[in-house]
Amino acid sequence: MTIEKLLRELGAACATYQDKTLRNLTSQRIQCDEIWSFIGAKQKNVTPEVRDRNPDAGDIWTWTAIDADTKLVISCFVGNRDASAAMEFLRDVASRVANRVQLTTDGHKPYLSAVDYAFGTEIDYAMLVKYYGAAPEGERRYSPAICTGCEKKEVVGSPDPKHISTSYVERQNLTMRMQMRRFTRLTNAFSKKLSMHEASIALHFMHYNFCQIHGTLRVTPAMAAGVADTAWSVEQIIGLLDN
């Protein structure tokens, strides 16, 4: 319980710090995506008895927005994968940028109304819609469906076709699954409590944005975005508890 209390409090401190610091960003190109996980049990296994023991049990999604140039994760939101979650997430994204941006998402339909709600016409927005075939025979349980093609759809403004991409945010999904054990598939390491799930995500992005030297940029994403002068140490992150 001591470790759990530390993680919860430090996660809250990281979330608060990033909420205050990642403002008035001059991002030019942003990519958004959602990544699936679950709390306690997968949605199909949530019985009334499971729900009584854990009201948060079931599927959970983490929405992320990454700056394609600095690789800074400027916003994340934990919730469902519906229209209200999309609106809440993109409202937060819009509040963090100081200028018109080019935004790319996948073809998830709630993005359409959410972008209009958060940005109106003050954005250059496009969808990268991917088409999938069936998984290889005998591998349906473990293998993702095969991408058979994709289509770039300009939605609002004049997005540059060369930068209609979700490659960076999809790579960030892999980073999350590799660096946060609770996102690893086919294990018993999944989150048991929503509060701990949110705390772990906040701590992960604090370390990723402020501590981890990006292999291509040779600085941290926060340094590349001009919101930090040097790479942080783990001790500095822990020091947020004293603030």
Secondary structure by P-SEA (a helix, b strand, c coil): caaaaaaaaaaaaaaaaaaaccccccccbbbbbbbbbbcccccccccaaaaaacccccbbbbbbbbccccccccccccccccaaaaaaaaaaaaaccccbbbbbbccccaaaaaaaaccccccbbbbbbbbbccccccccccccccccbbbbbbcccccccccccaaaaaaaaaaaaacccccccccccccccaaaaaaaaaaaaaaaaccccccccccccccccccccccccaaaaaacccc
